């Protein structure tokens, strides 16, 4: 019994070790295979709070595939949202980068239950196909591929430019766009507040329910087969915790963005905003969680 207990305790480390040795790039010929929930991951999380400035969502809240589907079901009520950028160093499907938008709360109806309000990931990009497929099938998270270009200057400022595969008008999402859809700079030198503890459990203490409730997803035509659809709803409890949390400054100036010449939209109709999202100022105080432990629970599933 003691041997079995010790062996089971080593399983997560063994899985991570095996995952680290695999080619998880989009060029890999290894097939996409299920990596069922729950997931425990590690990485660095960047977070910017959204305080919705309008009761109406911008078109860019949803990716082109999802915005014409039942995935938009439910009344948007705003209240509080978030933009997060994550650099996962460990996961069941290897390392990857991610940008997600939670625009706020949505009302939804479920048979036998009262109308409820929960947050939703409405749009999300990831850097490799294995997490795209599994995120969609496990939790109805509408992942699409993008190229993430990272850099850091001598002053420690981190810069990201993101080039999606689904903003070119190509339904197969075969290659990244030539212009950035999102860009940011982050610096902690402004505040000097570093290495403070943070846990997503703090949300519960102030009455914020962070459970993600995701509608069914449409199937896409991704060149890697990374865009499966689903026919059910899914509710997931995410978790994040770090003892190395920094309060820093985000610069969200988008330059010219990816808008078409002479227009204020890109090739798929996403609006251009100078600071990426309506109502956001150029400079925003936010968090960086270094060496964070991130978890995604088994989903609760019900028919659509």
Secondary structure, DSSP 8 states (H G I E B T S, - for coil): -HHHHHHHHHHHHHHHHHHHTS--STT--S------S-EEEEEEEEEEEE--SSSS--GGGS-HHHHTSGGG-SEEEES-EEEEEEEEEE-TT--EEEEEEE--EEEE--TTS--EEEE---EEEESSHHHHHHHHHHH---EEEEEEEEEE-TT--EEEEEEESSSSS-TT--S--SS-SEEEEEESTTT-EEEEEEETTHHHHTT----EEE--------TTS-----SEEEEE-EEEEEEEEEEEEEE---TTTT--TTSSB-TT--B--TTSSTT--SEEEEEEEEEEEEEE---EEEE-
